[in-house]
């Protein structure tokens, strides 16, 4: 009977070590998700900081286009206020900001003299670079979320995840439904 005690002790020890390894893997993946979200947050804050200067620059050349400026300012304020929210709650505000920025750039297209202003060009370039960084960070974040969610939801780590309260993370989707539709082109006769 002495051998049965050692076998049971060995089984318990193997299970404990396995659970510890799975727990550590889950913690590591969760930290990667948090770090990736932090990268997105930094880029979104940078974007929010660039917008007031861009609006002021365009306003100097198109002062009578008040509605566009108010929309961008309102969308930016909502996006900044959403700073502490999670990805799912924050995405609609960021999408609204993106839409209002499109309107601002469309307005700027109507003012050729504005395109010649160095400050506008620098701000546009910085904003475009920031948008690219946001897209890269979002992609990286979503990969980390996918890997974490797979780990949380697959056997045997799902048993450790449920015991220690690991829950699937949220993806960060910025695509607007209208942006996914193909543009309609009509040619005059």
C-alpha positions in Angstrom: 0.0 0.0 0.0 3.0 2.3 0.4 3.4 2.3 -3.4 -0.2 3.5 -3.9 0.5 6.5 -1.7 3.5 7.5 -3.8 1.6 7.0 -7.1 -1.2 9.2 -5.8 1.3 11.8 -4.6 3.0 11.7 -8.0 -0.3 12.2 -9.8 -1.3 15.1 -7.6 2.1 16.7 -8.1 1.9 16.3 -11.9 -1.6 17.9 -11.9 -0.4 20.7 -9.7 2.6 21.5 -11.9 0.5 21.2 -15.0 -2.1 23.6 -13.5 0.7 26.0 -12.6 2.1 26.0 -16.1 -1.3 26.6 -17.6 -2.0 29.4 -15.1 1.3 31.1 -16.0 0.6 30.8 -19.7 -2.8 32.4 -19.2 -1.4 35.2 -17.2 1.3 35.8 -19.8 -1.3 35.9 -22.6 -3.5 38.3 -20.6 -0.6 40.6 -20.0 0.2 40.6 -23.8 -3.5 41.6 -24.4 -3.2 44.4 -21.9 0.1 45.6 -23.3 -1.3 45.6 -26.9 -4.4 47.6 -25.7 -2.0 50.1 -24.1 -0.3 50.5 -27.5 -3.7 51.3 -29.1 -4.5 53.7 -26.3 -1.3 55.6 -26.8 -1.9 56.0 -30.6 -5.6 57.0 -30.0 -4.5 59.7 -27.6 -1.9 60.9 -30.1 -4.7 61.1 -32.7 -6.9 63.0 -30.3 -4.1 65.5 -29.6 -3.5 66.2 -33.3 -7.1 67.0 -34.2 -7.5 70.4 -32.5 -4.5 71.8 -34.4 -5.8 70.4 -37.7 -9.3 71.8 -37.1 -7.8 75.2 -36.3 -5.6 75.2 -39.4 -8.6 74.3 -41.7 -10.8 76.8 -39.9 -8.4 79.6 -40.9 -9.2 78.9 -44.5 -12.8 77.8 -44.3 -14.3 79.7 -41.4 -17.8 79.5 -42.8 -17.9 75.7 -42.6 -18.9 75.7 -38.9 -20.9 72.5 -39.0 -17.9 70.3 -40.0 -15.8 71.8 -37.2 -18.4 71.3 -34.6 -18.9 67.7 -35.7 -15.2 67.0 -35.5 -14.9 68.7 -32.1 -17.9 66.8 -30.7 -16.7 63.5 -32.0 -13.3 64.1 -30.6 -14.7 65.0 -27.2 -16.8 61.8 -27.1 -13.8 59.7 -28.1 -11.6 61.3 -25.4 -14.3 60.8 -22.8 -14.5 57.1 -23.8 -10.8 56.7 -22.9 -11.4 54.5 -19.9 -13.9 52.2 -21.7 -13.1 48.8 -23.1 -12.7 48.0 -26.8 -16.3 47.2 -27.6 -17.7 50.4 -26.0 -14.9 52.6 -27.4 -15.0 51.5 -31.1 -18.3 53.4 -32.0 -16.9 56.7 -30.7 -13.6 56.2 -32.6 -15.6 55.3 -35.8 -17.6 58.5 -35.4 -14.4 60.5 -35.1 -13.0 58.8 -38.2 -16.2 59.7 -40.1 -16.0 63.3 -39.0 -12.3 63.5 -40.0 -13.2 62.3 -43.5 -15.6 65.2 -43.7 -12.9 67.6 -42.6 -10.5 66.3 -45.2 -13.2 66.4 -47.9 -13.8 70.0 -46.9 -10.0 70.7 -47.2 -10.1 69.4 -50.7 -12.2 72.4 -51.7 -9.5 74.8 -50.6 -6.4 74.4 -52.8 -4.6 77.2 -51.0 -4.9 75.1 -47.7 -3.0 72.3 -49.3 -0.1 74.6 -49.8 0.2 75.4 -46.1 3.1 73.6 -44.5 1.3 73.3 -41.1 -1.7 71.6 -42.7 0.6 69.2 -44.6 2.6 68.3 -41.5 -0.6 67.7 -39.5 -2.1 65.6 -42.3 1.0 63.5 -42.5 1.2 63.1 -38.7 -2.4 62.1 -38.6 -2.1 59.7 -41.5 1.0 58.1 -39.8 -0.9 57.8 -36.6 -3.9 56.2 -38.3 -1.5 53.6 -39.8 0.0 53.0 -36.3 -3.5 52.6 -34.9 -4.3 50.0 -37.6 -1.1 48.1 -36.9 -1.7 48.3 -33.1 -5.3 47.1 -33.6 -4.2 44.2 -35.7 -1.5 43.2 -33.1 -4.0 43.6 -30.3 -6.6 41.4 -32.0 -4.0 38.7 -32.6 -3.2 38.8 -28.9 -6.9 38.6 -28.0 -7.4 35.7 -30.4 -4.5 33.7 -28.8 -5.7 34.5 -25.3 -9.3 33.6 -26.1 -8.1 30.3 -27.6 -6.1 29.5 -24.5 -9.1 30.4 -22.3 -11.5 28.3 -24.2 -9.6 25.1 -25.1 -9.0 22.1 -23.0 -7.2 21.7 -20.5 -6.5 25.4 -19.9 -10.2 26.1 -19.8 -10.4 24.3 -16.5 -7.7 26.5 -15.0 -9.2 29.6 -16.6 -12.6 28.9 -15.1 -11.2 28.3 -11.6 -9.1 31.5 -11.6 -11.7 33.7 -13.4 -10.0 34.2 -16.8 -12.6 35.5 -19.2 -12.3 36.0 -23.0 -11.1 39.4 -24.0 -12.9 41.7 -26.5 -11.7 42.4 -30.0 -11.3 46.0 -31.1 -13.1 46.5 -34.4 -12.9 49.9 -36.0 -14.4 49.1 -39.4 -17.6 50.9 -40.1 -20.3 48.9 -41.9 -20.5 51.6 -44.6 -16.8 51.4 -45.2 -17.1 47.7 -46.1 -19.6 48.3 -48.9 -18.2 48.7 -52.4 -18.5 52.2 -53.8 -21.2 52.7 -56.4 -19.9 54.3 -59.6 -22.3 55.8 -62.2 -21.1 57.1 -65.5 -23.0 59.8 -67.3 -24.1 59.1 -70.9 
